[in-house]
Amino acid sequence: MSDLLLRLEGLEVVYHRVITAVQGVSLDVPQGGIVALLGTNGAGKTTTLRAISGFIGLDDARVTEGAIHYRGERIENLAPHRITARGIALVPERSKVFENLTIAENLEAVVTRRGANRRQLVDSIYALFPALARLRAREAGYLSGGERQMLAIGSALACAPDLLLVDELSQGLAPVVVEELMDQILRVRVELGTTVLLVEQNAHIALEVADYGYVMENGRIVLDGTPERLRAHADIQEFYLGAGGGQRRRSYREVKQYRRSRRWYG
């Protein structure tokens, strides 16, 4: 895991030309790794993913400072289809799928990268998610929340990405379903060789699967490290892991300002 796939350097994102949502964000995602981006609602996590995938342009937002390097090439502010063609796919929050199409039709609706074998991809997706294989003729609107999230991941994988961006996988789902989905994310990495950048509020589950993590508050990275380092940090335990002895959970920014360690795993 020494080859760098994605690097963000001093990223700044501005909405409507006046609202700064992300400021000075730098992070690394190595080839074959799973990296978690943690933080509460409004921290800037989703904006960061949308900046990488190109979808911020649909929200009247732009990268105004810094750079996004993918395989050494700058991709900030490119159109989403051009970024997808380079091998990046986004699984958006709230499991967005085509509700009036069947599972099989949802997968067929995806444009696969040039050179990829669609039939093999679909077979791999059904192998990863047996529930989708069993229900392939069912309309997506009749799926459970967990099944819809599986389909959203499957649809992203049908693009044949090298980098999968996953936004709030656990949102609104029962813990047992989230655990199953996280196991499947691990299988995506192992069996398909796909690199994953995972945005999550649920630090417990994210740090179980991630190789490295970043904590984001108010548009900035405030701490980063291995899962072991983050779990051991007193303020991460208090705010994100619920070990604060029953006291009011404060904003991480309220606790202290931290310098990034800039440590990176190899």
KEKE-3310 file (N, C-alpha, C; in steps of 0.2 Angstrom, whole numbers, plus 5000, padded with zeros to 4 digits):
npx = (5004:5010:5009:5003:4987:4977:4978:4974:4978:4978:4965:4951:4934:4921:4904:4892:4900:4903:4902:4912:4915:4924:4941:4958:4960:4970:4974:4978:4976:4981:4985:4974:4970:4959:4952:4946:4935:4931:4918:4906:4888:4888:4902:4909:4912:4905:4905:4918:4920:4911:4918:4929:4923:4918:4905:4901:4899:4886:4880:4882:4896:4913:4930:4942:4954:4970:4973:4967:4974:4974:4981:4992:4988:4980:4963:4953:4938:4934:4922:4909:4907:4919:4928:4923:4926:4940:4941:4935:4921:4906:4897:4883:4876:4861:4857:4854:4845:4837:4821:4810:4815:4821:4832:4841:4840:4844:4858:4861:4859:4870:4885:4898:4916:4927:4934:4932:4924:4908:4899:4906:4908:4895:4892:4901:4897:4884:4889:4896:4885:4873:4860:4855:4856:4846:4835:4835:4825:4816:4808:4817:4812:4805:4813:4822:4830:4844:4845:4844:4855:4865:4862:4865:4879:4883:4879:4888:4900:4898:4903:4916:4926:4942:4944:4933:4921:4913:4898:4892:4888:4882:4870:4854:4852:4850:4861:4866:4864:4873:4885:4886:4886:4899:4907:4906:4912:4925:4927:4926:4937:4947:4943:4940:4950:4948:4951:4946:4938:4930:4917:4911:4900:4899:4910:4915:4912:4918:4932:4934:4936:4945:4961:4967:4963:4955:4950:4937:4932:4921:4925:4939:4953:4957:4963:4973:4977:4982:4969:4971:4978:4969:4958:4963:4965:4960:4950:4944:4938:4929:4921:4918:4917:4909:4914:4913:4909:4896:4895:4890:4892:4904:4909:4922:4931:4929:4935:4949:4962:4971:4986:4989:4997:5003:5008:5010:5004:5014)
npy = (4994:5006:5015:5030:5034:5044:5062:5076:5093:5106:5110:5120:5124:5133:5139:5146:5157:5164:5157:5148:5131:5121:5121:5122:5108:5093:5077:5060:5045:5029:5017:5003:5005:5008:5022:5032:5046:5056:5064:5076:5081:5093:5096:5096:5085:5078:5087:5087:5074:5076:5086:5079:5069:5078:5082:5094:5105:5105:5110:5123:5126:5127:5121:5132:5134:5126:5108:5093:5078:5064:5049:5056:5066:5082:5084:5093:5102:5096:5089:5078:5066:5065:5062:5050:5042:5041:5032:5034:5032:5037:5033:5040:5048:5042:5032:5033:5027:5021:5021:5015:5006:4989:4979:4973:4981:4993:4991:4989:5001:5009:5017:5008:5009:5011:4997:4988:4973:4971:4960:4952:4961:4963:4950:4949:4958:4953:4942:4947:4953:4943:4945:4954:4947:4937:4945:4951:4954:4963:4979:4993:5002:4995:4989:4986:4997:4993:4984:4993:5001:4992:4990:5003:5004:4993:4998:5009:5001:4995:5004:5001:5006:5011:5019:5020:5031:5033:5038:5041:5027:5021:5028:5029:5015:4999:4993:4979:4978:4988:4982:4971:4977:4984:4973:4969:4980:4978:4966:4971:4978:4968:4957:4964:4973:4986:5003:5013:5027:5032:5041:5045:5046:5037:5033:5021:5010:5013:5014:5001:4995:5004:5008:5020:5036:5052:5066:5078:5095:5108:5111:5109:5098:5091:5082:5067:5049:5032:5019:5014:5024:5035:5029:5029:5042:5054:5064:5060:5049:5054:5062:5056:5042:5041:5040:5049:5049:5053:5067:5082:5081:5089:5100:5095:5105:5114:5107:5108:5114:5106:5102:5095:5079:5074:5062:5047:5031:5017)
npz = (5000:4996:4985:4980:4977:4977:4981:4991:4992:5002:5000:4995:4995:4988:4990:4979:4977:4988:5001:5011:5012:5014:5019:5017:5016:5017:5012:5011:5000:4999:4986:4986:4999:5013:5018:5031:5033:5045:5055:5061:5057:5044:5044:5033:5026:5016:5006:5003:4997:4986:4979:4975:4966:4957:4957:4964:4956:4952:4962:4962:4966:4968:4967:4974:4978:4981:4977:4968:4966:4956:4953:4950:4942:4940:4944:4949:4948:4936:4925:4931:4923:4917:4927:4932:4921:4923:4933:4946:4957:4965:4979:4984:4999:5007:4999:4984:4971:4956:4958:4951:4943:4941:4951:4942:4931:4936:4937:4924:4919:4922:4916:4910:4913:4899:4892:4902:4907:4907:4910:4918:4928:4933:4937:4948:4957:4960:4967:4977:4984:4988:4991:4982:4970:4972:4972:4960:4950:4956:4959:4963:4972:4981:4990:5005:5017:5019:5008:4997:4999:4997:4983:4979:4981:4973:4960:4959:4958:4946:4937:4936:4945:4951:4962:4976:4982:4997:5004:5020:5024:5034:5038:5044:5046:5053:5066:5064:5050:5045:5050:5041:5029:5030:5031:5018:5011:5014:5007:4995:4993:4995:4985:4973:4972:4974:4979:4994:5000:5014:5020:5036:5050:5060:5070:5077:5069:5057:5060:5062:5050:5043:5037:5040:5047:5046:5054:5053:5056:5055:5041:5041:5043:5058:5065:5062:5059:5063:5065:5078:5085:5084:5091:5104:5107:5119:5117:5105:5110:5119:5111:5099:5101:5112:5125:5136:5149:5152:5151:5142:5125:5117:5103:5093:5090:5100:5111:5108:5098:5085:5078:5063:5061:5050:5048:5038:5032:5026)
capx = (5000:5014:5008:4998:4982:4973:4980:4971:4982:4976:4958:4946:4928:4917:4898:4889:4905:4904:4902:4918:4913:4930:4947:4964:4960:4975:4974:4981:4973:4985:4982:4973:4969:4953:4953:4940:4935:4926:4916:4898:4885:4891:4909:4912:4914:4901:4907:4925:4918:4908:4923:4933:4919:4916:4898:4900:4897:4879:4877:4885:4902:4920:4937:4945:4961:4972:4973:4966:4978:4972:4986:4997:4985:4975:4956:4948:4933:4932:4915:4908:4908:4926:4931:4921:4930:4946:4941:4932:4914:4903:4891:4880:4872:4854:4856:4851:4844:4831:4816:4805:4818:4823:4839:4845:4840:4848:4865:4862:4859:4877:4890:4905:4922:4930:4939:4929:4919:4902:4896:4910:4907:4888:4893:4905:4892:4879:4893:4897:4878:4869:4853:4854:4855:4840:4830:4836:4819:4812:4809:4821:4807:4802:4819:4823:4836:4850:4846:4845:4862:4869:4862:4869:4886:4883:4879:4895:4905:4897:4907:4923:4931:4948:4943:4926:4920:4906:4896:4888:4885:4878:4865:4847:4852:4851:4868:4867:4865:4879:4891:4886:4889:4906:4911:4906:4917:4931:4927:4927:4944:4951:4941:4940:4956:4946:4953:4940:4938:4924:4915:4906:4899:4899:4918:4916:4912:4923:4938:4935:4938:4949:4968:4969:4958:4955:4944:4935:4927:4921:4928:4946:4956:4959:4967:4973:4981:4980:4964:4974:4980:4963:4954:4967:4965:4955:4945:4940:4934:4924:4916:4916:4916:4904:4917:4914:4907:4889:4895:4888:4897:4906:4912:4929:4934:4928:4940:4956:4964:4976:4990:4990:5004:5006:5010:5006:5006:5017)
capy = (5000:5012:5019:5035:5035:5051:5067:5082:5097:5113:5110:5125:5124:5139:5138:5152:5162:5167:5153:5143:5125:5117:5126:5119:5101:5089:5070:5055:5039:5025:5012:4997:5006:5010:5028:5035:5053:5056:5071:5077:5084:5100:5096:5097:5078:5076:5092:5085:5069:5079:5089:5074:5066:5083:5084:5100:5110:5105:5114:5130:5126:5126:5121:5139:5134:5119:5103:5086:5074:5057:5046:5061:5071:5086:5083:5097:5105:5092:5087:5071:5060:5064:5059:5043:5039:5040:5027:5036:5032:5040:5031:5046:5047:5040:5026:5035:5022:5022:5017:5012:5001:4983:4979:4971:4987:4998:4989:4989:5008:5012:5017:5005:5012:5008:4991:4984:4967:4972:4954:4950:4965:4961:4943:4950:4962:4948:4937:4951:4955:4938:4947:4958:4942:4934:4950:4955:4956:4967:4986:4996:5006:4990:4986:4988:5002:4990:4982:4999:5003:4987:4992:5009:5002:4989:5002:5012:4996:4993:5008:4998:5011:5010:5022:5020:5036:5030:5044:5039:5021:5018:5032:5027:5008:4995:4991:4973:4979:4991:4978:4967:4982:4986:4967:4969:4985:4974:4961:4975:4980:4962:4953:4968:4977:4993:5008:5015:5033:5031:5046:5042:5049:5032:5031:5015:5005:5016:5013:4994:4993:5008:5008:5026:5040:5059:5069:5084:5099:5115:5112:5108:5092:5093:5076:5061:5044:5025:5018:5013:5031:5039:5026:5030:5049:5056:5068:5056:5044:5058:5065:5051:5035:5040:5038:5055:5049:5056:5074:5085:5080:5095:5100:5093:5111:5116:5104:5110:5115:5102:5102:5088:5076:5073:5055:5043:5024:5015)
capz = (5000:4996:4980:4982:4972:4978:4986:4992:4995:5003:4996:4997:4991:4990:4987:4977:4976:4994:5007:5011:5016:5015:5019:5018:5018:5014:5014:5006:5000:4995:4982:4989:5006:5015:5022:5034:5034:5051:5057:5062:5051:5043:5045:5026:5023:5009:5001:5000:4992:4980:4975:4972:4961:4952:4958:4967:4951:4951:4968:4961:4970:4965:4971:4972:4980:4982:4971:4969:4962:4955:4949:4948:4937:4943:4942:4952:4944:4930:4925:4934:4918:4915:4933:4932:4916:4925:4938:4952:4957:4971:4982:4988:5005:5007:4994:4978:4966:4952:4961:4946:4939:4945:4953:4936:4927:4939:4936:4917:4917:4923:4910:4913:4910:4893:4893:4907:4905:4911:4912:4924:4934:4936:4941:4954:4961:4963:4971:4984:4987:4986:4991:4975:4965:4973:4971:4954:4946:4961:4958:4969:4977:4986:4994:5012:5017:5018:5001:4993:5000:4993:4976:4977:4980:4967:4954:4958:4956:4939:4934:4936:4948:4955:4969:4977:4987:5000:5009:5025:5023:5040:5039:5045:5045:5059:5067:5061:5043:5044:5050:5035:5023:5031:5029:5010:5009:5015:5002:4988:4993:4994:4980:4967:4972:4974:4985:4996:5004:5017:5024:5041:5057:5065:5070:5079:5063:5052:5062:5062:5043:5039:5038:5042:5047:5047:5058:5050:5059:5052:5035:5041:5046:5064:5068:5058:5062:5062:5070:5085:5087:5085:5097:5110:5109:5124:5114:5100:5114:5122:5107:5093:5103:5117:5132:5140:5156:5152:5150:5136:5120:5114:5097:5094:5090:5107:5115:5107:5091:5084:5072:5059:5062:5043:5047:5033:5033:5020)
cpx = (5004:5013:5002:4993:4978:4977:4977:4976:4979:4969:4954:4940:4923:4910:4895:4894:4907:4905:4908:4916:4919:4936:4953:4965:4965:4974:4976:4977:4978:4982:4981:4971:4961:4954:4947:4941:4929:4924:4908:4895:4887:4898:4913:4914:4911:4904:4914:4924:4916:4913:4928:4930:4917:4908:4896:4898:4890:4876:4880:4891:4908:4925:4940:4952:4963:4972:4970:4970:4976:4977:4991:4994:4980:4968:4951:4944:4932:4925:4914:4910:4915:4930:4929:4925:4937:4947:4939:4924:4912:4897:4888:4876:4864:4852:4852:4851:4838:4826:4811:4808:4820:4830:4843:4845:4844:4855:4866:4862:4865:4881:4896:4911:4924:4935:4937:4924:4913:4899:4899:4909:4900:4889:4896:4901:4887:4883:4894:4890:4873:4861:4851:4852:4848:4834:4831:4830:4814:4813:4813:4817:4804:4807:4819:4829:4842:4851:4847:4852:4866:4868:4865:4877:4887:4883:4885:4900:4904:4901:4914:4928:4937:4948:4935:4925:4913:4904:4891:4884:4880:4871:4858:4847:4853:4859:4870:4868:4871:4885:4891:4889:4896:4910:4911:4911:4924:4932:4929:4934:4949:4950:4942:4946:4954:4948:4946:4941:4931:4922:4909:4906:4900:4907:4919:4917:4917:4930:4940:4938:4944:4957:4971:4963:4959:4949:4943:4931:4927:4925:4936:4947:4959:4964:4967:4978:4978:4973:4966:4975:4973:4958:4957:4967:4959:4949:4941:4936:4928:4919:4913:4914:4912:4907:4918:4911:4900:4889:4892:4893:4898:4909:4919:4933:4934:4933:4947:4957:4970:4980:4990:4997:5007:5009:5006:5009:5009:5016)
cpy = (5006:5017:5024:5035:5042:5055:5073:5087:5104:5114:5116:5124:5129:5138:5145:5158:5165:5163:5147:5137:5121:5121:5122:5112:5097:5082:5066:5048:5034:5020:5006:4998:5007:5016:5031:5042:5054:5063:5071:5080:5091:5101:5098:5090:5077:5081:5090:5079:5071:5083:5084:5071:5071:5085:5091:5106:5110:5109:5121:5131:5125:5125:5128:5139:5127:5114:5096:5082:5067:5054:5051:5067:5075:5085:5088:5101:5102:5090:5080:5065:5059:5061:5052:5039:5037:5035:5029:5036:5034:5036:5036:5043:5045:5036:5028:5030:5024:5018:5013:5007:4995:4984:4978:4977:4993:4997:4990:4997:5012:5011:5014:5008:5008:5002:4986:4978:4968:4966:4951:4954:4964:4955:4944:4954:4957:4943:4941:4952:4949:4940:4951:4952:4938:4939:4954:4958:4961:4974:4989:5000:5001:4987:4989:4993:4999:4987:4988:5002:4998:4989:4998:5008:4998:4993:5006:5007:4994:4998:5006:5003:5008:5013:5023:5025:5034:5035:5041:5033:5019:5022:5029:5019:5005:4993:4984:4973:4983:4987:4973:4971:4983:4979:4967:4974:4982:4970:4965:4976:4973:4958:4957:4972:4985:4997:5011:5022:5033:5037:5043:5046:5043:5030:5024:5010:5007:5014:5005:4992:4997:5007:5014:5031:5048:5061:5076:5088:5106:5116:5111:5101:5094:5088:5070:5056:5037:5024:5017:5020:5035:5036:5028:5038:5051:5059:5065:5051:5048:5060:5060:5044:5035:5038:5044:5055:5053:5063:5076:5084:5087:5095:5099:5100:5115:5114:5107:5111:5110:5103:5095:5085:5074:5066:5051:5036:5022:5007)
cpz = (5000:4991:4981:4976:4972:4983:4986:4995:4996:5000:4999:4992:4993:4986:4985:4978:4983:5001:5006:5015:5018:5014:5021:5019:5014:5017:5009:5006:4996:4991:4986:4996:5007:5020:5024:5035:5039:5052:5058:5056:5050:5043:5038:5023:5016:5004:4998:4995:4985:4976:4972:4966:4956:4952:4961:4962:4950:4957:4968:4966:4966:4969:4969:4974:4981:4976:4973:4964:4962:4951:4946:4944:4941:4940:4945:4947:4937:4931:4928:4929:4917:4921:4933:4927:4918:4931:4945:4952:4964:4973:4986:4994:5003:5001:4988:4973:4962:4954:4957:4942:4943:4947:4946:4932:4929:4937:4928:4915:4918:4917:4913:4909:4904:4895:4898:4904:4910:4914:4918:4930:4937:4940:4948:4959:4964:4968:4978:4988:4985:4986:4985:4970:4966:4971:4964:4950:4950:4959:4964:4974:4982:4990:5001:5011:5016:5011:4996:4993:4996:4985:4974:4976:4974:4960:4953:4956:4949:4935:4933:4939:4951:4962:4970:4983:4990:5005:5014:5024:5028:5041:5039:5045:5052:5060:5064:5053:5041:5045:5044:5029:5024:5029:5021:5007:5009:5009:4995:4988:4991:4987:4973:4967:4972:4980:4987:5001:5007:5021:5029:5047:5062:5065:5073:5073:5058:5053:5062:5055:5040:5041:5041:5042:5048:5050:5055:5055:5056:5046:5035:5044:5052:5068:5063:5061:5060:5066:5077:5088:5089:5091:5103:5112:5113:5121:5109:5104:5117:5117:5102:5096:5110:5124:5136:5147:5157:5152:5143:5131:5116:5107:5098:5094:5096:5111:5115:5100:5091:5078:5069:5060:5055:5043:5042:5033:5026:5020)
residu = (MET:SER:ASP:LEU:LEU:LEU:ARG:LEU:GLU:GLY:LEU:GLU:VAL:VAL:TYR:HIS:ARG:VAL:ILE:THR:ALA:VAL:GLN:GLY:VAL:SER:LEU:ASP:VAL:PRO:GLN:GLY:GLY:ILE:VAL:ALA:LEU:LEU:GLY:THR:ASN:GLY:ALA:GLY:LYS:THR:THR:THR:LEU:ARG:ALA:ILE:SER:GLY:PHE:ILE:GLY:LEU:ASP:ASP:ALA:ARG:VAL:THR:GLU:GLY:ALA:ILE:HIS:TYR:ARG:GLY:GLU:ARG:ILE:GLU:ASN:LEU:ALA:PRO:HIS:ARG:ILE:THR:ALA:ARG:GLY:ILE:ALA:LEU:VAL:PRO:GLU:ARG:SER:LYS:VAL:PHE:GLU:ASN:LEU:THR:ILE:ALA:GLU:ASN:LEU:GLU:ALA:VAL:VAL:THR:ARG:ARG:GLY:ALA:ASN:ARG:ARG:GLN:LEU:VAL:ASP:SER:ILE:TYR:ALA:LEU:PHE:PRO:ALA:LEU:ALA:ARG:LEU:ARG:ALA:ARG:GLU:ALA:GLY:TYR:LEU:SER:GLY:GLY:GLU:ARG:GLN:MET:LEU:ALA:ILE:GLY:SER:ALA:LEU:ALA:CYS:ALA:PRO:ASP:LEU:LEU:LEU:VAL:ASP:GLU:LEU:SER:GLN:GLY:LEU:ALA:PRO:VAL:VAL:VAL:GLU:GLU:LEU:MET:ASP:GLN:ILE:LEU:ARG:VAL:ARG:VAL:GLU:LEU:GLY:THR:THR:VAL:LEU:LEU:VAL:GLU:GLN:ASN:ALA:HIS:ILE:ALA:LEU:GLU:VAL:ALA:ASP:TYR:GLY:TYR:VAL:MET:GLU:ASN:GLY:ARG:ILE:VAL:LEU:ASP:GLY:THR:PRO:GLU:ARG:LEU:ARG:ALA:HIS:ALA:ASP:ILE:GLN:GLU:PHE:TYR:LEU:GLY:ALA:GLY:GLY:GLY:GLN:ARG:ARG:ARG:SER:TYR:ARG:GLU:VAL:LYS:GLN:TYR:ARG:ARG:SER:ARG:ARG:TRP:TYR:GLY)
# end
